Amino acid sequence: YIVVRKDLTKKPLKWSWGSVISNACHASVSAVIAGMSDPVVQKYVSTDVAVQMHKVTLAVGSEDELLKVSKDLENAKVPHSLWVEEPEKLPTCLAVRPMARSKIKPLLRALKLFR
């Protein structure tokens, strides 16, 4: 799962969609790299499974909402990467380490798809 701030493309920030997508990619790669010792992650990136990678991208409306999701994941001991854009020190998105959907879905159920 990837959770992205929807307000980044609106005033006053007005980020391009490309910048938002790039940040989501950064968070996703960071989550995978951080979990490379996990057998679930190793299977996720193996050549026989990698052609079937699955991601769900969800939206939050603000930095505060993103930080709350991150804190909730931390409290539930769900490994994830919170991406902070530098040098602005602006939290933009997070990605959950690859894992069984059944473990993470209940924690993110209230969020809507990023559209």
Residue pairs with C-beta under 8 A, 6 or more apart in sequence:
1 55
1 56
1 57
1 58
1 95
1 96
1 104
1 108
2 24
2 27
2 28
2 55
2 56
2 57
2 58
2 93
2 94
2 95
2 96
2 114
3 57
3 58
3 59
3 60
3 66
3 69
3 93
3 94
3 95
3 108
3 111
4 20
4 23
4 24
4 57
4 58
4 59
4 60
4 92
4 93
4 114
5 20
5 59
5 60
5 61
5 62
5 63
5 65
5 66
5 91
5 92
5 93
6 59
6 60
6 61
6 114
7 13
7 61
7 62
7 63
8 15
8 19
8 20
8 23
8 92
9 15
9 16
9 17
9 20
20 92
20 93
23 83
23 85
23 92
23 93
24 57
24 83
24 93
24 95
26 83
27 81
27 82
27 83
27 92
27 93
27 94
27 95
28 55
28 81
28 95
30 81
30 83
30 95
31 79
31 80
31 81
31 95
31 96
31 97
31 98
32 41
32 44
32 45
32 97
32 98
34 79
34 81
34 97
35 41
35 79
35 97
35 98
36 42
36 45
38 79
38 97
40 97
40 98
40 99
40 100
41 97
41 98
43 49
44 50
44 53
44 98
45 98
56 113
57 113
57 114
58 108
58 111
58 112
58 113
58 114
59 111
59 112
59 113
59 114
59 115
60 66
60 69
60 111
63 90
63 91
66 82
66 91
66 92
66 93
66 94
67 82
67 91
69 94
69 108
69 111
70 80
70 82
70 91
70 94
72 107
73 80
73 94
73 96
73 107
76 107
78 96
78 97
78 99
78 103
78 104
78 107
79 96
79 97
79 99
80 94
80 95
80 96
80 97
81 94
81 95
81 97
82 91
82 93
82 94
83 91
83 92
83 93
83 94
83 95
84 90
84 91
84 92
85 91
85 92
96 104
